[in-house]
């Protein structure tokens, strides 16, 4: 790992949502606006800033918004992996 690289925990849900957004050509902001999700909360969860603390309501909202493609269980602490600064999830696709 290069010197100074910050490593943060992220969930399988964050990784799956990043892939979902990239595949759909959506920004996180547009996705949240469309599905009435809190952008700030989504951004914190995607960036790893929330790491282990993802609310049940947030996870259920993502599951509904993706028609089950990203199940709520993907946000569980047991799915944590690392995320480095050079692999920040989609913030401005397109």
N, C-alpha and C positions, 0 to 999 in steps of 0.2 A: 504494500500500500504506500503510495507516495506520501512524503512528509507533509503534514498539515491538512491532510484529507479528513474530513469529518465523517464519521460513520454513525448512522442513526438506525434505530429499529423501524421496520415497516412491516405491515401485514400482507398476507396473501391477497386480502381484499384490495389494498392499495395497489399492488402490482397488477391485479386483474382489472381494476378500474382504469389504470393507466393504459393497458392494452385495449380495453373496450373503447376508450376515448380516441386513441390513435386509429383504431379500426374504423370508427364512425366519423373520423375527421372533425371531432368536436373539441372545444376547449372545456376545461373544467367549469369555467364561469358560465358558459352557454348551457352546459348540461345541468348545472345547479338551477339556473333560471328556469329552464324548461320544466324541471321536475320539483320546483319549490323546495329545494334543499339549501341549507345554510352554506354559502360559499366559504366563509371563514373556517367553519368546522371541517368542511371537506378538504380545504387546502391544508389545514393542520394535520389531518389524518393522512393525506397523500404525501406530505413532505416528511413524515416521520416525527414531526414535532409532538404529536400526541402518542406515538408509539403504542403503549400498552393500554391506553384509555380511549376506547371507541364505544360510544353509547349504543345501546340496543336500538334506540329510535333511528339513529343514523344508519346503522347496518341494515335495518329493515327497510328504510327509505331507499337505500341503494339497491337492495334486492328487488323492490317494487319497480324502481325506475329502469332497471335493466331486464325486466321481465324474467327474473330468476337466474340470469346469466352469472350474477355475482351473489351467491347465497350469503346470508347474514353470517353464517359460520366461518366464512373466509376472513372475517375481521377479528376472530378470537386470538387471544394472546399466544396460544399454542402454534400459531402460524407465523410468528415473527421471524423475519430475516433481516439482513443488513441492507442499508441503502447508503451509498456514498454521494458526496456532493456532485460528482460528475454524472450521476444517474438520476437526477431529479425527475419525478414523474411529470407527465404532461401538464403544462400550465398554459401554453399558448400554441397548441397544434393548429396549423393552418394560418 
